Amino acid sequence: MQTDIQEDVQEGFILKLDGDFAKIRVSGHADCDNCQSCNVANMEILAYNSIKAGMGQKVKFIMIQENMIRISFMLFILPLLSIFAGLYAGSIAALYIPFNETAFMTIGAFLFLAAAIVIIYFYDKRYKRNKSNFPQVIEVIK
């Protein structure tokens, strides 16, 4: 199933330039006038400005959707799984070391959660270095 690229194209105004990136205030479109469930007109995003559009210009940009599942997993599922893994590892450790099982499980959960946070931190740094992961400015609207 192929999606039409026009579905992902949105419009906004450039508020600030920072090197190759632009801070864009997203413009609402006709569907937004009818819905009003989100506050998209006040949303600001950071987009890769490969066409070197200037401050104050109205632009079209494409939102990148392909990595959203991976990002969601890293932010929500990985910490949860790490807590369960830490609880399990703590209960196994308590079988071999005669100490309070609850204390081992708690320590294991905190250690595994801390490891997940470190993994997420370095993943985020690597993710931000790739400019193709950001929304892309594609056109200046006259």
Backbone bond lengths (Angstrom), bond angles and torsions (degrees), N, CA, C in turn:
res aa  C-N    CA-C-N  psi(-1)  N-CA   C-N-CA  omega(-1)  CA-C   N-CA-C  phi
1 M - - - 1.447 - - 1.524 108.55 -
2 Q 1.282 117.98 123.42 1.442 122.73 -178.18 1.524 108.93 -104.52
3 T 1.342 115.69 132.59 1.456 118.81 179.22 1.518 109.36 -95.79
4 D 1.314 115.11 148.69 1.459 121.19 179.14 1.522 108.76 -78.27
5 I 1.306 117.19 130.90 1.466 121.98 -177.15 1.522 111.34 -64.32
6 Q 1.325 118.82 -24.88 1.458 121.84 -179.67 1.523 111.91 -64.13
7 E 1.332 118.26 -25.18 1.455 121.09 179.50 1.522 111.38 -66.03
8 D 1.317 118.14 -29.25 1.452 122.47 -177.02 1.525 113.30 -92.08
9 V 1.340 118.19 -6.84 1.454 121.20 -176.80 1.532 108.76 -81.30
10 Q 1.348 114.60 129.15 1.455 121.01 177.77 1.523 108.50 -129.31
11 E 1.314 115.85 169.52 1.459 121.04 -178.95 1.522 110.13 -122.06
12 G 1.336 114.46 155.64 1.454 120.06 176.90 1.510 111.28 -170.75
13 F 1.331 115.55 175.97 1.460 122.82 179.21 1.515 109.48 -111.84
14 I 1.325 116.39 136.97 1.457 120.82 178.82 1.526 108.73 -77.36
15 L 1.327 115.61 122.13 1.460 121.43 -179.97 1.518 112.44 -95.04
16 K 1.344 115.74 -35.18 1.453 119.78 -173.90 1.515 109.36 -153.79
17 L 1.323 116.95 143.69 1.462 122.05 176.62 1.524 108.73 -109.35
18 D 1.339 114.89 140.27 1.462 120.87 178.24 1.521 107.70 -142.23
19 G 1.321 116.88 86.27 1.456 121.21 -177.47 1.514 110.61 67.70
20 D 1.339 116.05 -123.11 1.465 121.60 178.84 1.526 112.67 -85.10
21 F 1.316 117.85 2.53 1.458 121.47 -176.50 1.517 110.87 -114.07
22 A 1.340 114.52 153.27 1.456 121.33 178.69 1.522 108.93 -130.93
23 K 1.324 116.08 136.91 1.457 120.92 172.65 1.517 106.40 -88.43
24 I 1.325 116.62 121.55 1.470 122.14 -172.91 1.518 109.85 -118.55
25 R 1.343 115.77 132.53 1.461 120.61 169.85 1.517 107.11 -89.09
26 V 1.319 116.13 120.16 1.464 122.03 -175.71 1.523 109.75 -72.54
27 S 1.327 115.20 134.01 1.464 121.36 176.81 1.514 109.08 -88.82
28 G 1.308 115.79 140.38 1.452 119.43 172.60 1.515 109.75 -74.14
29 H 1.322 117.71 156.97 1.465 120.75 177.55 1.522 108.66 -120.50
30 A 1.303 117.66 -174.77 1.468 122.16 -173.11 1.525 112.08 -57.22
31 D 1.329 117.24 -37.60 1.463 119.56 179.23 1.524 111.01 -65.39
32 C 1.323 116.71 -30.91 1.463 120.90 -179.14 1.530 111.30 -66.45
33 D 1.330 117.44 -33.43 1.459 120.00 179.99 1.516 111.75 -63.18
34 N 1.320 116.75 -31.63 1.457 121.15 -178.04 1.526 112.77 -86.17
35 C 1.310 117.80 -28.52 1.460 121.72 -170.95 1.529 112.39 -88.37
36 Q 1.328 116.95 -64.33 1.462 124.09 -177.95 1.529 114.04 61.38
37 S 1.346 118.83 19.58 1.461 119.87 179.25 1.525 112.19 -80.09
38 C 1.313 117.35 -24.33 1.467 120.24 175.94 1.522 108.55 -123.13
39 N 1.297 115.71 169.29 1.459 119.71 -178.84 1.523 108.94 -107.31
40 V 1.333 117.37 55.85 1.455 122.44 -173.63 1.527 112.32 -64.42
41 A 1.305 117.99 -27.18 1.467 120.20 -178.23 1.528 111.83 -67.18
42 N 1.311 117.67 -22.52 1.460 120.93 179.33 1.528 112.46 -104.32
43 M 1.309 117.36 5.68 1.456 120.61 -178.90 1.529 109.75 -79.28
44 E 1.326 115.85 138.92 1.459 121.48 177.11 1.521 108.51 -120.13
45 I 1.335 115.93 138.12 1.454 120.68 -179.86 1.520 109.63 -128.39
46 L 1.316 115.80 163.35 1.451 122.70 173.69 1.519 106.95 -106.19
47 A 1.327 117.43 123.86 1.462 121.81 -175.96 1.521 110.11 -127.98
48 Y 1.324 115.66 150.35 1.457 121.85 176.30 1.530 107.72 -76.69
49 N 1.329 116.08 123.64 1.464 122.61 -173.81 1.530 108.98 -104.19
50 S 1.323 117.23 73.21 1.463 121.03 -176.78 1.525 112.36 -72.07
51 I 1.328 117.90 -22.06 1.467 120.25 -178.68 1.526 112.06 -92.18
52 K 1.322 117.09 2.25 1.474 123.26 176.28 1.530 112.82 58.67
53 A 1.328 116.07 45.27 1.466 120.71 175.90 1.521 108.89 -67.47
54 G 1.320 116.49 150.48 1.453 121.68 -176.09 1.516 113.50 -93.13
55 M 1.316 114.93 165.57 1.452 121.64 -179.73 1.529 110.21 -62.74
56 G 1.329 116.83 138.07 1.450 122.34 179.23 1.521 114.51 87.29
57 Q 1.328 117.99 -10.17 1.467 120.05 -178.98 1.524 111.05 -79.27
58 K 1.320 114.82 148.64 1.453 121.10 174.75 1.522 107.36 -87.60
59 V 1.339 117.10 130.42 1.461 121.33 -174.54 1.526 110.80 -132.68
60 K 1.321 114.17 160.08 1.464 121.82 169.44 1.517 106.78 -103.06
61 F 1.338 115.61 142.27 1.459 120.41 177.96 1.523 110.25 -142.19
62 I 1.309 114.81 157.92 1.464 121.63 -179.56 1.522 108.43 -111.19
63 M 1.310 116.27 131.49 1.461 121.76 174.78 1.534 108.48 -86.12
64 I 1.320 117.20 132.61 1.459 122.90 179.45 1.524 108.04 -88.64
65 Q 1.339 117.23 119.60 1.457 121.60 -175.39 1.530 114.08 -106.96
66 E 1.318 118.07 -13.09 1.464 120.05 -168.43 1.526 114.54 -67.19
67 N 1.319 119.92 -23.31 1.458 121.70 -177.35 1.522 113.35 -99.32
68 M 1.323 118.54 4.53 1.457 120.86 -174.85 1.529 113.36 -63.15
69 I 1.313 118.64 -35.76 1.467 120.64 179.61 1.520 109.87 -67.67
70 R 1.323 117.34 -42.74 1.465 120.81 179.14 1.527 110.63 -64.21
71 I 1.313 117.16 -42.24 1.461 120.76 179.30 1.526 110.49 -65.08
72 S 1.324 116.96 -42.71 1.461 120.88 178.76 1.517 110.94 -61.45
73 F 1.323 116.65 -41.25 1.461 120.43 177.69 1.527 110.30 -61.83
74 M 1.328 116.20 -46.77 1.466 119.90 -176.99 1.536 111.39 -63.16
75 L 1.324 117.97 -37.05 1.453 120.50 -175.18 1.520 114.35 -85.55
76 F 1.328 117.66 -29.20 1.452 119.60 -173.19 1.531 113.37 -114.33
77 I 1.310 117.42 -48.14 1.454 120.51 -173.28 1.532 112.19 -80.13
78 L 1.330 118.33 -42.86 1.466 121.40 -178.62 1.532 112.27 -57.90
79 P 1.335 120.60 -48.49 1.468 118.48 177.76 1.527 112.94 -61.52
80 L 1.318 116.54 -38.93 1.465 119.73 179.18 1.523 111.28 -65.05
81 L 1.328 116.72 -45.84 1.466 120.12 177.84 1.527 111.59 -63.76
82 S 1.337 116.74 -36.02 1.464 119.17 179.89 1.529 111.24 -66.97
83 I 1.315 117.67 -35.94 1.469 120.14 176.91 1.526 110.05 -63.65
84 F 1.333 117.25 -45.89 1.467 120.19 178.94 1.527 111.47 -64.17
85 A 1.321 116.60 -39.43 1.464 119.92 177.74 1.529 110.47 -64.60
86 G 1.331 117.64 -39.39 1.462 121.13 177.40 1.514 112.28 -65.60
87 L 1.325 116.22 -39.41 1.472 119.23 176.12 1.524 111.05 -62.76
88 Y 1.309 116.23 -42.86 1.466 120.68 179.35 1.532 110.90 -66.04
89 A 1.331 116.67 -45.07 1.469 120.05 179.80 1.530 110.40 -62.95
90 G 1.321 117.28 -38.05 1.463 120.63 177.40 1.513 112.37 -64.96
91 S 1.323 117.12 -38.51 1.472 119.35 178.57 1.525 111.35 -69.70
92 I 1.322 117.68 -34.77 1.469 121.23 176.06 1.528 110.12 -67.52
93 A 1.341 116.23 -42.70 1.473 120.13 179.17 1.526 110.72 -62.31
94 A 1.327 117.18 -35.60 1.466 121.16 -179.65 1.532 111.45 -67.11
95 L 1.315 118.21 -22.83 1.474 120.78 177.28 1.528 111.22 -69.97
96 Y 1.319 116.69 -32.66 1.466 121.30 -174.89 1.528 113.19 -97.76
97 I 1.304 117.48 -23.13 1.460 121.60 -179.77 1.531 107.11 -117.09
98 P 1.296 117.71 119.58 1.473 119.81 -177.01 1.535 111.75 -73.32
99 F 1.322 115.10 89.82 1.451 122.44 179.23 1.512 107.37 -149.15
100 N 1.292 117.72 178.25 1.458 123.82 -178.31 1.539 110.29 -65.43
101 E 1.322 116.19 120.37 1.466 120.86 -178.61 1.529 112.08 -62.94
102 T 1.323 117.54 -38.56 1.458 121.38 -179.99 1.527 110.84 -63.02
103 A 1.318 116.72 -40.37 1.467 120.36 178.93 1.523 110.47 -64.46
104 F 1.332 117.12 -43.48 1.464 120.38 178.20 1.522 111.34 -62.55
105 M 1.317 116.35 -42.36 1.463 119.93 -179.71 1.528 110.99 -64.90
106 T 1.322 116.68 -40.94 1.465 120.74 178.94 1.525 110.82 -65.13
107 I 1.327 116.42 -46.40 1.469 120.41 178.34 1.526 110.44 -61.30
108 G 1.336 116.61 -44.01 1.468 120.66 178.64 1.525 111.98 -60.18
109 A 1.333 116.46 -43.16 1.468 120.22 -179.84 1.525 110.48 -63.02
110 F 1.329 117.24 -44.10 1.470 120.02 179.39 1.523 111.92 -66.04
111 L 1.324 117.72 -41.22 1.464 120.38 179.77 1.525 111.51 -64.75
112 F 1.328 117.06 -45.06 1.462 120.31 -179.57 1.523 111.45 -68.31
113 L 1.338 117.10 -36.35 1.462 119.90 176.29 1.527 110.40 -65.84
114 A 1.326 117.25 -41.17 1.465 120.57 177.35 1.527 110.39 -61.58
115 A 1.337 117.01 -40.40 1.472 120.20 177.30 1.523 110.63 -63.54
116 A 1.324 117.85 -39.80 1.470 121.23 178.36 1.522 110.79 -64.52
117 I 1.321 117.24 -39.48 1.461 120.45 179.05 1.520 110.80 -64.79
118 V 1.329 117.15 -39.84 1.465 120.69 177.46 1.529 110.19 -64.41
119 I 1.327 117.31 -42.60 1.469 121.68 178.39 1.530 109.88 -60.80
120 I 1.324 117.28 -45.31 1.466 121.67 179.68 1.526 110.67 -63.10
121 Y 1.316 117.26 -40.40 1.462 121.77 179.44 1.526 111.05 -59.64
122 F 1.336 117.35 -48.55 1.461 119.97 -178.65 1.528 111.90 -72.68
123 Y 1.322 117.49 -32.17 1.465 120.51 174.78 1.532 110.03 -63.46
124 D 1.329 116.52 -41.94 1.464 121.25 179.43 1.524 111.00 -63.12
125 K 1.320 117.15 -42.84 1.475 120.30 178.08 1.527 110.68 -61.12
126 R 1.341 117.31 -43.35 1.465 120.89 179.43 1.528 110.79 -68.02
127 Y 1.317 117.46 -38.77 1.462 122.68 -179.39 1.528 110.43 -63.09
128 K 1.323 117.59 -40.99 1.470 121.65 -177.33 1.519 112.93 -71.96
129 R 1.327 118.12 -20.21 1.470 120.09 178.92 1.521 111.96 -73.68
130 N 1.332 117.73 -22.64 1.462 122.01 -178.51 1.534 109.04 -90.10
131 K 1.316 116.37 107.68 1.473 121.30 -176.02 1.525 112.73 -64.45
132 S 1.322 117.54 -23.02 1.467 119.31 -179.06 1.530 112.20 -73.32
133 N 1.321 118.52 -9.76 1.463 121.48 177.09 1.526 112.71 -80.75
134 F 1.313 117.45 -14.42 1.460 122.03 -178.83 1.528 109.99 -90.26
135 P 1.343 116.86 159.88 1.472 118.44 169.42 1.520 108.98 -56.08
136 Q 1.336 116.81 148.19 1.459 122.32 -174.70 1.525 110.23 -115.37
137 V 1.348 116.34 124.44 1.471 120.70 173.61 1.535 107.11 -73.16
138 I 1.347 116.91 124.89 1.473 119.48 -174.86 1.520 113.88 -113.66
139 E 1.353 116.89 -20.00 1.476 117.14 -174.15 1.517 109.87 -161.90
140 V 1.324 116.61 144.16 1.455 122.71 171.84 1.522 107.09 -94.21
141 I 1.338 116.76 130.91 1.460 121.57 179.27 1.522 107.45 -92.99
142 K 1.309 117.01 127.47 1.487 122.34 -178.55 1.484 110.77 -77.78
